[in-house]
Structures are given as C-alpha cells and as structure tokens.
Amino acid sequence: MSRRCELSGVNRQIGHKVSHSNIKTKREFQPNLVDVTLASEALGQNFKLRITAAALRTVDHRGGLDQFLLKADEAELSTRAAKIRRDLKKKLAETAAA
C-alpha cells in the first residue's frame, strides 16, 4: 500500500539526517496517514479512505467530504476519490435538474 493521501496527494519526502559532525545520510519523511470512514451526505454512503491528519482537519473545516471534493482539484485526488467526486457531481446535477 502506498504512503500517499487519497485526498490531498501528499506523499513521502526525501531529505538528509544530519549528525552532530555534519555527516548527511538519506532519510525519508513519511506523511501522517490515518484510516478514516467519511460520510457523503448527498450520496448517502460511507467511504473508507486513507488520508493525512491535515487533510482530515481540512475536510472538517470545509464542512464535510462533499464540500471538500467539490473544491478539490481532480489531479491531486486518487482514482477512488476522483470517482467519488464524479458521482457526487452527477448526483447534484440530477437533483438540481429535478
């Protein structure tokens, strides 16, 4: 399983561990990923996603999964999240037309 956030697209970063004697060795910084279940009010479903803690705070700040996905750029979403976003837009278009 990749260490990548499904909503924000954040993945590992590479850097240096610097010792007291200034010797630099490679290390990686892993994102703080958590497994969460988020509910979509418009679709009436729950989705299990693996996202960063920062993305979870952003979802709460924007008012839920639906609002987050509508504002998000599709290029940074995972394929599962992009499919949820397309389904959400289709559902909202149907309810607006009716």
MDTraj code that builds the backbone (N, CA, C; nanometers):
import mdtraj as md
import numpy as np

residues = "MET SER ARG ARG CYS GLU LEU SER GLY VAL ASN ARG GLN ILE GLY HIS LYS VAL SER HIS SER ASN ILE LYS THR LYS ARG GLU PHE GLN PRO ASN LEU VAL ASP VAL THR LEU ALA SER GLU ALA LEU GLY GLN ASN PHE LYS LEU ARG ILE THR ALA ALA ALA LEU ARG THR VAL ASP HIS ARG GLY GLY LEU ASP GLN PHE LEU LEU LYS ALA ASP GLU ALA GLU LEU SER THR ARG ALA ALA LYS ILE ARG ARG ASP LEU LYS LYS LYS LEU ALA GLU THR ALA ALA ALA".split()
xyz = np.array([
    [0.0850, -0.1173, 0.0000],
    [0.0000, 0.0000, 0.0000],
    [0.0901, 0.1244, 0.0000],
    [0.0602, 0.2162, -0.0882],
    [0.1459, 0.3338, -0.0983],
    [0.1191, 0.4304, 0.0167],
    [0.2202, 0.5028, 0.0533],
    [0.2093, 0.6011, 0.1601],
    [0.1722, 0.7352, 0.0974],
    [0.0481, 0.7440, 0.0484],
    [0.0012, 0.8636, -0.0205],
    [-0.1409, 0.8944, 0.0242],
    [-0.1676, 1.0218, 0.0503],
    [-0.3005, 1.0647, 0.0915],
    [-0.3941, 1.0588, -0.0295],
    [-0.5142, 1.0034, -0.0086],
    [-0.6088, 0.9896, -0.1190],
    [-0.6783, 1.1208, -0.1536],
    [-0.6799, 1.2162, -0.0624],
    [-0.7493, 1.3426, -0.0889],
    [-0.6550, 1.4561, -0.1266],
    [-0.5433, 1.4686, -0.0557],
    [-0.4547, 1.5822, -0.0823],
    [-0.3361, 1.5459, -0.1704],
    [-0.3087, 1.4174, -0.1909],
    [-0.1981, 1.3762, -0.2767],
    [-0.0618, 1.3851, -0.2119],
    [-0.0561, 1.4083, -0.0814],
    [0.0718, 1.4195, -0.0114],
    [0.1379, 1.2824, -0.0061],
    [0.2671, 1.2748, -0.0381],
    [0.3404, 1.1502, -0.0271],
    [0.4720, 1.1732, 0.0452],
    [0.5583, 1.0713, 0.0496],
    [0.6817, 1.0831, 0.1276],
    [0.7751, 1.1861, 0.0673],
    [0.8595, 1.2426, 0.1528],
    [0.9609, 1.3368, 0.1091],
    [1.0977, 1.2814, 0.1455],
    [1.1963, 1.3116, 0.0655],
    [1.3323, 1.2657, 0.0880],
    [1.4145, 1.3821, 0.1409],
    [1.4995, 1.3543, 0.2376],
    [1.5847, 1.4580, 0.2934],
    [1.7109, 1.3978, 0.3503],
    [1.7781, 1.4732, 0.4347],
    [1.9010, 1.4277, 0.4980],
    [1.8848, 1.4226, 0.6486],
    [1.9436, 1.3204, 0.7077],
    [1.9621, 1.3174, 0.8522],
    [2.1017, 1.3737, 0.8740],
    [2.1125, 1.4805, 0.9508],
    [2.2402, 1.5486, 0.9691],
    [2.2894, 1.5220, 1.1105],
    [2.4069, 1.4615, 1.1197],
    [2.4636, 1.4290, 1.2500],
    [2.5308, 1.5522, 1.3107],
    [2.5762, 1.5354, 1.4328],
    [2.6457, 1.6446, 1.5018],
    [2.7718, 1.6850, 1.4264],
    [2.8372, 1.5869, 1.3626],
    [2.9589, 1.6164, 1.2860],
    [2.9272, 1.6577, 1.1425],
    [2.8000, 1.6864, 1.1139],
    [2.7522, 1.7363, 0.9846],
    [2.7619, 1.6329, 0.8724],
    [2.7579, 1.5048, 0.9075],
    [2.7527, 1.3993, 0.8073],
    [2.6069, 1.3824, 0.7656],
    [2.5837, 1.3837, 0.6345],
    [2.4480, 1.3768, 0.5836],
    [2.4203, 1.2374, 0.5277],
    [2.3151, 1.1737, 0.5755],
    [2.2709, 1.0453, 0.5226],
    [2.1249, 1.0585, 0.4823],
    [2.0860, 0.9813, 0.3802],
    [1.9499, 0.9898, 0.3284],
    [1.8492, 0.9387, 0.4311],
    [1.7340, 1.0039, 0.4342],
    [1.6221, 0.9579, 0.5147],
    [1.4948, 1.0005, 0.4450],
    [1.3820, 0.9475, 0.4892],
    [1.2558, 0.9883, 0.4294],
    [1.1595, 1.0313, 0.5384],
    [1.0773, 1.1264, 0.5043],
    [0.9757, 1.1797, 0.5940],
    [0.8414, 1.1246, 0.5475],
    [0.7769, 1.0431, 0.6324],
    [0.6504, 0.9811, 0.5967],
    [0.5332, 1.0709, 0.6378],
    [0.4268, 1.0760, 0.5578],
    [0.3083, 1.1531, 0.5973],
    [0.2331, 1.0821, 0.7099],
    [0.1585, 1.1589, 0.7875],
    [0.0816, 1.1051, 0.8993],
    [-0.0528, 1.0544, 0.8464],
    [-0.0538, 0.9303, 0.7970],
    [-0.1739, 0.8736, 0.7369],
    [-0.2607, 0.8051, 0.8412],
    [-0.3914, 0.8262, 0.8296],
    [-0.4882, 0.7617, 0.9175],
    [-0.5996, 0.7023, 0.8317],
    [-0.6515, 0.5880, 0.8750],
    [-0.7645, 0.5253, 0.8078],
    [-0.8930, 0.5795, 0.8687],
    [-0.9762, 0.6429, 0.7859],
    [-1.0996, 0.7027, 0.8356],
    [-1.2160, 0.6600, 0.7472],
    [-1.3354, 0.6688, 0.8027],
    [-1.4580, 0.6483, 0.7271],
    [-1.5317, 0.7813, 0.7237],
    [-1.5486, 0.8351, 0.6047],
    [-1.6154, 0.9636, 0.5875],
    [-1.7493, 0.9420, 0.5186],
    [-1.8492, 1.0172, 0.5625],
    [-1.9842, 1.0032, 0.5088],
    [-2.0117, 1.1121, 0.4055],
    [-2.0699, 1.0718, 0.2938],
    [-2.1165, 1.1651, 0.1922],
    [-2.2666, 1.1835, 0.2121],
    [-2.3068, 1.3064, 0.2418],
    [-2.4483, 1.3324, 0.2677],
    [-2.5307, 1.3250, 0.1400],
    [-2.4768, 1.3745, 0.0293],
    [-2.5521, 1.3753, -0.0960],
    [-2.5680, 1.2346, -0.1521],
    [-2.4630, 1.1526, -0.1427],
    [-2.4706, 1.0173, -0.1958],
    [-2.5323, 0.9196, -0.0968],
    [-2.5318, 0.9551, 0.0305],
    [-2.5882, 0.8669, 0.1323],
    [-2.5039, 0.7434, 0.1573],
    [-2.3724, 0.7548, 0.1425],
    [-2.2818, 0.6425, 0.1595],
    [-2.1664, 0.6810, 0.2495],
    [-2.1008, 0.5781, 0.3049],
    [-1.9770, 0.5969, 0.3797],
    [-1.8620, 0.5440, 0.2963],
    [-1.7483, 0.6133, 0.3026],
    [-1.6309, 0.5748, 0.2254],
    [-1.5119, 0.5620, 0.3186],
    [-1.4404, 0.4492, 0.3075],
    [-1.3183, 0.4293, 0.3846],
    [-1.2026, 0.4845, 0.3029],
    [-1.1323, 0.5812, 0.3588],
    [-1.0210, 0.6450, 0.2897],
    [-0.8978, 0.6457, 0.3790],
    [-0.7811, 0.6532, 0.3171],
    [-0.6559, 0.6664, 0.3899],
    [-0.6013, 0.8043, 0.3591],
    [-0.6145, 0.8948, 0.4571],
    [-0.5784, 1.0344, 0.4347],
    [-0.4869, 1.0823, 0.5465],
    [-0.4242, 1.1977, 0.5250],
    [-0.3389, 1.2555, 0.6277],
    [-0.4248, 1.3242, 0.7336],
    [-0.3662, 1.3436, 0.8500],
    [-0.4372, 1.4120, 0.9573],
    [-0.4682, 1.5567, 0.9174],
    [-0.3791, 1.6190, 0.8419],
    [-0.4036, 1.7558, 0.7954],
    [-0.5221, 1.7609, 0.6993],
    [-0.5343, 1.6612, 0.6115],
    [-0.6479, 1.6564, 0.5195],
    [-0.7785, 1.6337, 0.5952],
    [-0.7725, 1.5556, 0.7033],
    [-0.8917, 1.5333, 0.7854],
    [-0.9380, 1.6634, 0.8496],
    [-0.8435, 1.7435, 0.8975],
    [-0.8791, 1.8743, 0.9538],
    [-0.9383, 1.9645, 0.8463],
    [-0.8865, 1.9582, 0.7256],
    [-0.9380, 2.0393, 0.6157],
    [-1.0796, 1.9968, 0.5781],
    [-1.1052, 1.8663, 0.5784],
    [-1.2401, 1.8164, 0.5500],
    [-1.3371, 1.8703, 0.6540],
    [-1.2985, 1.8662, 0.7815],
    [-1.3846, 1.9201, 0.8871],
    [-1.4052, 2.0704, 0.8703],
    [-1.2997, 2.1420, 0.8340],
    [-1.3077, 2.2874, 0.8197],
    [-1.4006, 2.3278, 0.7052],
    [-1.3961, 2.2531, 0.5954],
    [-1.4790, 2.2862, 0.4789],
    [-1.6232, 2.2401, 0.4929],
    [-1.6519, 2.1587, 0.5936],
    [-1.7904, 2.1212, 0.6169],
    [-1.8276, 1.9818, 0.5719],
    [-1.7318, 1.8946, 0.5529],
    [-1.7630, 1.7565, 0.5177],
    [-1.6968, 1.7129, 0.3887],
    [-1.7131, 1.5840, 0.3604],
    [-1.6486, 1.5245, 0.2429],
    [-1.7014, 1.5841, 0.1131],
    [-1.8316, 1.6092, 0.1050],
    [-1.8897, 1.6615, -0.0187],
    [-1.8310, 1.7973, -0.0558],
    [-1.8253, 1.8869, 0.0392],
    [-1.7718, 2.0206, 0.0113],
    [-1.6227, 2.0150, -0.0206],
    [-1.5499, 1.9262, 0.0466],
    [-1.4065, 1.9130, 0.0179],
    [-1.3856, 1.8669, -0.1256],
    [-1.4600, 1.7648, -0.1668],
    [-1.4409, 1.7096, -0.3011],
    [-1.4826, 1.8083, -0.4097],
    [-1.5848, 1.8887, -0.3836],
    [-1.6276, 1.9856, -0.4844],
    [-1.5232, 2.0948, -0.5049],
    [-1.4491, 2.1322, -0.3990],
    [-1.3465, 2.2353, -0.4124],
    [-1.2118, 2.1799, -0.4569],
    [-1.1917, 2.0486, -0.4429],
    [-1.0610, 1.9882, -0.4701],
    [-1.0322, 1.9815, -0.6193],
    [-0.9041, 1.9858, -0.6529],
    [-0.8582, 1.9688, -0.7892],
    [-0.8506, 1.8194, -0.8188],
    [-0.9069, 1.7766, -0.9300],
    [-0.9134, 1.6330, -0.9588],
    [-0.7760, 1.5720, -0.9821],
    [-0.6770, 1.6522, -1.0194],
    [-0.5432, 1.5992, -1.0457],
    [-0.4749, 1.5489, -0.9188],
    [-0.5056, 1.6078, -0.8043],
    [-0.4390, 1.5647, -0.6812],
    [-0.5150, 1.4552, -0.6069],
    [-0.6361, 1.4227, -0.6504],
    [-0.7132, 1.3164, -0.5873],
    [-0.6685, 1.1802, -0.6393],
    [-0.6880, 1.0774, -0.5567],
    [-0.6621, 0.9409, -0.6022],
    [-0.7738, 0.8998, -0.6984],
    [-0.7575, 0.7856, -0.7623],
    [-0.8590, 0.7417, -0.8580],
    [-0.9915, 0.7122, -0.7874],
    [-0.9856, 0.6552, -0.6651],
    [-1.1085, 0.6287, -0.5899],
    [-1.1784, 0.7583, -0.5518],
    [-1.1007, 0.8565, -0.5039],
    [-1.1598, 0.9834, -0.4629],
    [-1.2137, 1.0593, -0.5844],
    [-1.1456, 1.0492, -0.6983],
    [-1.1933, 1.1160, -0.8198],
    [-1.3257, 1.0547, -0.8669],
    [-1.3401, 0.9230, -0.8516],
    [-1.4660, 0.8577, -0.8880],
    [-1.5780, 0.9016, -0.7953],
    [-1.5499, 0.9151, -0.6664],
    [-1.6492, 0.9648, -0.5710],
    [-1.6904, 1.1064, -0.6093],
    [-1.5931, 1.1881, -0.6492],
    [-1.6202, 1.3273, -0.6890],
    [-1.7098, 1.3325, -0.8123],
    [-1.6816, 1.2470, -0.9124],
    [-1.7649, 1.2442, -1.0327],
    [-1.9074, 1.1992, -1.0009],
    [-1.9203, 1.0964, -0.9158],
    [-2.0533, 1.0503, -0.8754],
    [-2.1291, 1.1593, -0.8004],
    [-2.0573, 1.2323, -0.7164],
    [-2.1187, 1.3406, -0.6392],
    [-2.1691, 1.4509, -0.7317],
    [-2.0866, 1.4908, -0.8294],
    [-2.1292, 1.5952, -0.9228],
    [-2.2494, 1.5502, -1.0057],
    [-2.2496, 1.4227, -1.0453],
    [-2.3622, 1.3696, -1.1226],
    [-2.4898, 1.3716, -1.0390],
    [-2.4800, 1.3316, -0.9134],
    [-2.5967, 1.3287, -0.8242],
    [-2.6497, 1.4699, -0.8000],
    [-2.5592, 1.5658, -0.7785],
    [-2.6022, 1.7038, -0.7549],
    [-2.6652, 1.7642, -0.8799],
    [-2.6152, 1.7268, -0.9979],
    [-2.6752, 1.7765, -1.1224],
    [-2.8157, 1.7192, -1.1423],
    [-2.8340, 1.5925, -1.1035],
    [-2.9668, 1.5310, -1.1154],
    [-3.0668, 1.5968, -1.0233],
    [-3.0249, 1.6254, -0.9004],
    [-3.1167, 1.6880, -0.8052],
    [-3.1463, 1.8334, -0.8422],
    [-3.0490, 1.9010, -0.9040],
    [-3.0727, 2.0385, -0.9483],
    [-3.1691, 2.0426, -1.0670],
    [-3.1589, 1.9431, -1.1549],
    [-3.2457, 1.9391, -1.2720],
    [-3.3893, 1.9003, -1.2349],
    [-3.4029, 1.8233, -1.1295],
    [-3.5372, 1.7767, -1.0920],
    [-3.6155, 1.8806, -1.0125],
])
top = md.Topology()
chain = top.add_chain()
for i, resn in enumerate(residues, 1):
    res = top.add_residue(resn, chain, resSeq=i)
    for name in ("N", "CA", "C"):
        top.add_atom(name, md.element.get_by_symbol(name[0]), res)
traj = md.Trajectory(xyz[None], top)
